[in-house]
Amino acid sequence: MRIDDKNLPPPGLTPAKAVDQNIQAQKPSGDRQPGRIGQSDQVQLSSLAENVQSLDANSDVSKARLDQLSKLVASGKYEADAQYVADRMIEDSIETGRAEGPR
């Protein structure tokens, strides 16, 4: 079972940093296109880009989040929201039951 805590942002990666990283990755490597002198394209991404990136289990964002949670659990400072966990367990059970069909 997977429990997502959407209330906590990934450590160290703000939406502004995610946009900056994406802009840097999309910059051409010194190539100029004819007819485009003095013009530039701009890319603006919402926090959706950050969320999509965090879905990859091997992403830096996911690894950093897992590391942060591991440290909290090891230190005894992690407190799970029991109501949230129970709600997600019930929701997951209902969804799984729908996918499997009647028994």
Secondary structure, 3 states (H helix, E strand, C coil): CCCCCCCCCCCCCCHHHHHHHHHHHHCCCCCCCCCCCCCCCCCCCCHHHHHHHHHCCCCHHHHHHHHHHHHHHHHCCCCCCHHHHHHHHHHHHHHHHHHHCCC
